[in-house]
Amino acid sequence: MSDGSKKDILSDVAGYYSGKLAAHGETPRGVDWNSEEGQKNRFRQLLKIIDISRPVSINDLGCGYGALYEFMKSDFEIASYTGCDVSEKMIEAARARQSAPEAHFVVSSEPPGIADYGIASGIFNVSLGHTKEAWGKYLEDTLEVLDRTSRLGFAFNCLTSYSDREFMREDLYYADPVALFDLCKRRFARNVALLHDYDLYEFTILVRKQP
């Protein structure tokens, strides 16, 4: 087990997801989701943060092979999209799949610039042997990044501490949705929504900032 520093966590995350991609390819299982429908359901919740009446810029933190961008293309007017991932293999796959001029993919733990909205899907779930305290700090630090790099708002999801105890796994991080709602409300914005009604063992938080 590493010492839980952000550098160690990011190194472990990069190795884990590169391994998933190698094992399962550019599929939902390749980014550690059980099914394509589950992946799409998560995207639908996260994208409720977006005002669809205008073109938008997006930072996708933990973009994997670019599945969120592909999901958005038909229903959203994307002015620019930047996908960030700490796995170099994931970024290589994303670049190979996408050639649209508005889509950019970078190997990074933080977006290189400010966008209208920040999205983080699934990046807080697999704690890889790190302590709850270390992973919780990493989560809060990452929310600070999302806030700093988002102009109009950001959205993220987590596995829920309300999961059935008999099915909870030691290698996963189950967050307290009420505590994270309170943190976001106090620290980031007045308008915060907690979505916990879409039949998965997780929740989504939408943080809407004043333009």
Secondary structure, 3 states (H helix, E strand, C coil): CCCCCHHHHHHHHHHHHHHHHHHHCCCHHHHCCCCHHHHHHHHHHHHHHCCCCCCEEEEEECCCCCHHHHHHCCCCCEEEEEEEECCHHHHHHHHHHCCCCCEEEEECCCCCCCEEEEEECCCCCECCCCCHHHHHHHHHHHHHHHHHCEEEEEEEEEEECCCCHHHCCCCECEECHHHHHHHHHHHCCCEEEEECCCCCCEEEEEEECCC
